[in-house]
Amino acid sequence: MPQLLSDEEVGKALGRLKAWRRYEGALVREVELASFPEAIQVVNRVAEIAENDNHHPDIDIRWRTLTFSCSTHSERGITAQDVSLAEEIDGVLAAVSSAG
């Protein structure tokens, strides 16, 4: 069972995850993509990763703006799984933006 991270551990993670913030017990990132199809491409790739990891973010899609929220619902907060997923999401976003 995953363990909640301490405030200090979350702070250290946010030091590495520059585009993320802590909000209501989750790591949150909002990003605007170049187009709606590009946003859906990102969502599809993140879905594949989430299924593989068996750890799923909440994703809000507003045209070409995506908001990712990573928290461990069973623990009601942020765990190492959420930090890892946020890092993987950053990798997807970097790959998509460098491909364009």
C-alpha positions as CSV (number, residue, x, y, z in Angstrom):
1,M,0.0,0.0,0.0
2,P,1.5,3.4,-1.0
3,Q,2.5,5.8,1.8
4,L,1.5,9.5,1.8
5,L,4.5,11.8,1.3
6,S,5.4,14.3,3.9
7,D,5.1,18.1,3.2
8,E,8.8,18.2,2.9
9,E,8.9,15.3,0.4
10,V,6.2,16.9,-1.7
11,G,8.1,20.2,-1.6
12,K,11.2,18.4,-2.9
13,A,9.3,16.8,-5.6
14,L,7.8,20.1,-6.7
15,G,11.3,21.5,-6.8
16,R,11.9,19.0,-9.7
17,L,8.4,19.3,-11.2
18,K,8.6,23.0,-12.0
19,A,5.3,23.2,-14.0
20,W,3.3,21.4,-11.2
21,R,1.7,22.8,-8.1
22,R,0.1,21.3,-5.0
23,Y,-3.7,21.8,-4.9
24,E,-6.2,20.1,-2.6
25,G,-4.0,17.0,-1.9
26,A,-2.9,16.5,-5.5
27,L,-0.1,17.5,-7.9
28,V,-1.7,19.6,-10.6
29,R,-0.4,20.8,-14.0
30,E,-2.3,22.8,-16.7
31,V,-0.9,22.9,-20.2
32,E,-2.1,24.4,-23.5
33,L,-1.2,22.4,-26.6
34,A,-1.0,23.7,-30.2
35,S,-4.3,22.0,-31.3
36,F,-7.1,19.8,-30.1
37,P,-5.7,16.8,-31.9
38,E,-2.3,17.3,-30.2
39,A,-4.1,17.5,-26.8
40,I,-5.9,14.2,-27.5
41,Q,-2.6,12.6,-28.6
42,V,-1.1,13.6,-25.2
43,V,-4.2,12.2,-23.4
44,N,-4.0,8.9,-25.3
45,R,-0.3,8.5,-24.5
46,V,-0.8,9.3,-20.8
47,A,-3.7,6.8,-20.7
48,E,-1.4,4.1,-22.0
49,I,1.2,4.9,-19.3
50,A,-1.5,5.0,-16.6
51,E,-2.9,1.7,-17.6
52,N,0.6,0.2,-17.6
53,D,1.3,1.6,-14.2
54,N,-2.2,0.9,-12.9
55,H,-2.2,4.5,-11.5
56,H,-4.5,7.0,-13.2
57,P,-4.6,10.8,-13.2
58,D,-7.7,12.9,-13.4
59,I,-7.6,14.7,-16.7
60,D,-9.8,17.7,-17.7
61,I,-9.9,18.5,-21.4
62,R,-11.0,22.0,-22.5
63,W,-10.4,22.3,-26.2
64,R,-6.5,22.3,-26.3
65,T,-6.0,22.9,-22.6
66,L,-5.4,19.9,-20.4
67,T,-5.3,19.8,-16.6
68,F,-3.7,16.8,-15.0
69,S,-4.3,16.0,-11.3
70,C,-2.3,13.2,-9.7
71,S,-3.2,11.9,-6.3
72,T,-3.7,8.5,-4.7
73,H,-7.4,8.3,-4.0
74,S,-7.1,5.4,-1.7
75,E,-4.7,7.4,0.5
76,R,-6.4,10.7,0.0
77,G,-3.2,12.5,-0.9
78,I,0.1,12.5,-2.7
79,T,2.4,9.4,-2.9
80,A,5.5,8.5,-4.7
81,Q,3.3,7.0,-7.5
82,D,1.9,10.5,-8.1
83,V,5.3,12.0,-8.4
84,S,6.4,9.3,-10.8
85,L,3.3,9.7,-12.9
86,A,3.8,13.5,-13.0
87,E,7.3,12.9,-14.3
88,E,6.0,10.6,-17.0
89,I,3.4,13.2,-18.0
90,D,6.2,15.8,-18.3
91,G,8.1,13.4,-20.6
92,V,5.0,12.9,-22.8
93,L,4.5,16.7,-23.0
94,A,8.2,17.3,-23.8
95,A,8.1,14.6,-26.6
96,V,5.0,16.1,-28.2
97,S,6.3,19.7,-28.1
98,S,9.7,18.7,-29.5
99,A,8.0,16.7,-32.3
100,G,6.1,19.8,-33.5
